[in-house]
């Protein structure tokens, strides 16, 4: 609605769906602004699944969206920080009120929405674990909570001792802010809030991150690139891709390997070196000799 809503379901064609995608790319956003190809592909996925259900229910004989071609997305170039650069950033915000937010992002690779949707009831300060169960999204300019997009997005993460100590101190500070604001305080139950307890606007948090990084003189990256940085560091230091995939909440390990393929060549080079060192190194013990003093050959039938 409203671009396809007046078309009877049985009269919807692949050509009309394709034209619909073109309209969204040029003027599908608020105020007639264009939508990104990535957003239009989300629309395509939703429509295709809805029509698949319509076929299963016998409402139509074929899924016309399955043959439609959504716009191609261009992969955004990934910019990351090294572990040393992340350390410099964290040192520069050590006294910042939002230091717990920066620390969680820089050590766990959480998504921005996951961080802002994290509630205290999902934080276990005794066992040192947090549960990712919600994400914060903006609906009509207002914050709302939603479930992660995939089942793998709902996950449990272990906190390093330093992060756990920071969260304990942050909770005490938040309690003091609640007393200071009194009746004006918004009891959202969220871990990361404004001083009066309101949820943070995602773009506000991103803006603060960019400004702080610029102030320190670090290479400019997006807030989401901090997540990419964490993943790249983990893979480069030998953490198994399956573990990294589960930590990031990716739907599949294939997504992890595809997203961070730039790290794979160095891992392959290291693996090749390990194998070469193992098979080409001098034997620690001489080969066993036959009774006649000759080395026994190993044949395919041995």
N, C-alpha and C positions, 0 to 999 in steps of 0.2 A: 504494500500500500504506500502511496496511491498509484504507482506506475504500472502495476500488474493487477491491481485489485478488481478492475472492471472486466477482466477477460475471463470468460468461462473456462474452467479447468481443461475441458476436452479440446478447446480451441487454442490452447497455448502451444506455440511452436518453438523449435530450436532457434529459428531466426529471430523471433521476438525476444527470447531470453538473451541472445547475444546482443541485440540492440539495447536491451535493458542494462546489461553490463556497461555498454558504451556510454549510456546516459549517466550512470552512476560515476564513472571515471571523470566525466566533464562537469557534472552539476548535481551530484547525488548528496552532497553534504548540506549542512545548515546554511541557509541564505544563498543556496545555489553554488556553494563552493565545491570544488572537485574532491572526490574521495580517492584515497591511495589505492593502487592495485592490490595491495595486501588486504585491505578492508573489503574490496569487491570480491576477492577470492573467498573470504569468509562468508559473504552473501551467497556466492555460488555453492559453497559446501552445504549451507543450510537449505537452500532451495533444492539442491540435488537429493538430499536426504528426505526432505518432505515429499518430493515427487516419487521417490523410491517407495515410501510408505503408501502413497496413493496407488501405485502399481500393485502392491501387495494386497490392497483392499479392493482391487478391481474397479477403481474409479477411472483410471486411464490405462491404456494398453502399453504405453512405453514412457520412459523417463526422458523427456526432451532436454532436461538440463544436463543429462549425462553426456550428450553430444555437443553441448555448447562449450565455447572456449572462453574462459575468463581471461582477463589481462595478465600478462606475465609480470612477475615481481622481480625487481632488481635487488640483488643481495647487497645490503648495506655494508660498506667496508668496516671491518672490525678494528678498533683501536683499543689497545690494552696497556695496562701498567705492569711493570715488573714488581716483584715482591718488595724490592727496595723502595720503589716509588710509592707503593701502598703504605709502607712503613713511614715514609716521610709525611704523607697525607695524614695518617692517624696521629702522628706526633703533633702536627699542626692544629688538630682539633681536640686535643686531649682535654682541654678545659671547656670545650663547647657543651652546651646543654644537650645537643643532639649526638654527642659522642657515642652513646649506646647504639643509635641507629647506624652510624657510620661503621661501628665495629661489627655489628651483625652482618651488614652487607659485605664487608671486606673479609670476613672469616668464613661465612657460610654460603656466599653467593646467592642470597635470597633475591627474589624479584621485588621490585619496588612495592607492588600491590600486596605481596605477602608480608612484607615488613610492616606496612601501614595497617594491615588487617590483623596483625598479631595481637591476641588478647592475653591478659595475665592468666586467665584460666587455662590457657594452653602452654603456660610456662611452668615447668617443674623445677623450682630452685633447689630442691633436695637432691634429686637424681641428676640434675644438670642437663635436662633435655627440653626441647620445645617441639610442639606439634603444629605443623602447618595445616590448618583446617579451613581458613578463610582468606580471602583477598579483598582489598579495598578497591572499589571502582567508582567512577564518577557517573552519575545518572542525572541528566538534565542539570548539570552543574552542582549537584549535591552528592556528598559521599555516601556510598552504600556498600554493604558487604555481599560477597558472592562466594560460591565454592570454587575451588581450583578447577581449571578446565578439564583436567584428566584425573583418573584415579591415582596415577603416579605422582600427581601434584600434591596429594594429601600424604604427608610423610612426617617422620620424626627425625630430628637432628640433635646431635650431641654438641654441647657447649664446652669450649675450652675453659679451664679454670679462670683465666683472666676475663673472659666474656661473662662468666657466671658472677664473678665478683662485681663487675660493672653493672650488671642488671640488678643485683641486690641494692647497690648504692642508688641506682636510678629509681627503684621502687620507693625507697625512703624519701628521695627528693620529690617524687611525684605526690607522695602523701602529704609532704609539707606544703606543696603548692595547692593541694586540695583545701587544706586548712586556711591558707592565706586568701584564697578566692571566695571561700565560704559558699553561700547560696548561688553565686555566679558560676561556680565550677560545673562543667559538664562531665558527668560520670559515664564515660563511654566504655570504660573497662579495657581500653587499648593500651598497649605498651608505649607506643610512640604517639605523642599528642602535643598540642600547643600547651602553653603554660596554664591555660584555663580549662584544659581537658578535652578540647575539641579535636576531631581527626585532622590530620595534616592533609592539605591538598597535594596530590602527587606532584604536580608541576612546581609547586612551591619548594618541595624537598629537592627536586632536580635542580632548580635554580640556585638554591643554597650550595649544593654540591659543586656546581660549575664555578660559582664565584669563589669558593674557598680554594679550589684547585688552582684557579688563575692567580689568586693572591699568593699562593705558595710558589708559583712558578713551575708547576708540573704541566706536562703535555695535556692539552685539552681532550677530554673524553666525556661521553655521556654517562649518566648515572648507571644505566643498564650495562655499560661497558665494564663497570666494576665487577659485575657478575661474570662477564667473559674473562676478565683478568684472573679471577679466582680459579675458574675452570682450567685455564691455560697453565697456571702455575701447578695445579694438582697433577695434570697430565704430564707436564714436562718433568716433574719430580718423581714419576713412576707410579703414581696412584692408579690402580686398575680402572679403566674406563667404565666398567660396570658400577663401581663405587661412586665415581664422579657423576654418572647418569642418575643414580638414585638420590645422591645428595642434591642435585640441581632440580630434581623432580621432572626430568624429561620423560616423555611417553615411552621412548625406546632407546636402547643403547646406540642404535643406528643414527638417531638424531644427534646424539652427543658426538659421535665420530664424524658425522658430516659437518656439524657446526664448527668443530675444532680440528678440521683436517689440516690446518696450518701447523699444528703441533705434531702431527703424526710423522712427517718425514724425519724429524730429529729422533723420535722414538724408534723408528725403523732402523735408522743408522746405528743407534745404540744397540738395538737387538742384534743387528748383523755383526757388530763387533763382539758381542757376547758369544754368539755361536762360533765365530771364527776363532776366538781365543780358546774355546772349549775343544774344538776338533783339530786345531793346528798346533796346540801346545805339545811339547815333548811328553811322551808317556812317562808316568812316574815310576813304572816298573817295566823291565824289558819283557818282550813277548816270550811266551812259554815255548821252549824248544822241544822238538821231537826227540825220541831216544837216540837218533842218529846225529843229533846236533843240528838238525835243520828246522827252520821255523815252519810251523804247520800253516798251510794256506787255508783260509776260510772260504769255502765255496758256497754257491747258492743252495746246495743241498745239505749244508751243515746245520 
